[in-house]
Amino acid sequence: MSSEHHKPPRQLGGELVIPIIAVGFTIYFFSTIWNSPWTAQVSAFMVGGILILVCAIFFVRCAVWLSRGEASLGFGNLFTMDDIRSGRIGLLVSTVGYVLLIDRLGFTLTTFLFLALSMLILSKGKNAAFITMVSAAMALTGWAVFIWAFDTRFPRGWFETTMKAVLTNG
């Protein structure tokens, strides 16, 4: 009697979604920087090149697994009950919420809400006061560095407008 158990093939379909989207986005990003300063182009091509290289290595590994019969292109692992238990779905929803709300609420407030919600999901609601303080400190640091000090073009909301009025009239 064989003690070796037959493992079902690893389902790669779900694992390939993010790398395929990453490569597509990187190629799109490359197409948008042609008229940028050369330093921005070099930086973008270095970062994008590394991302494409890592994805290519993963694609080669997947091809090897597929050729050996150790994997299939199934999507059975794309969403599981573990996604709900681990908070992955909550993180996905909070990320989409961040993208949808940043223009309305501004960078600082949306970043605070996203960080707090994400950390609360990951900690399963423990240490809420500490998480709130850390999220506030991180969001305020982001505001101080990116908006106040460097005057970047991040979306401005109620907080940024109020702080600009306080700092210019104070």
Secondary structure as UniProt FT lines:
FT   STRAND          10..11
FT   HELIX           13..32
FT   TURN            34..35
FT   HELIX           38..68
FT   STRAND          71..72
FT   TURN            76..77
FT   HELIX           81..86
FT   HELIX           88..105
FT   HELIX           107..122
FT   TURN            123..127
FT   HELIX           128..142
FT   HELIX           143..149
FT   HELIX           158..169
//
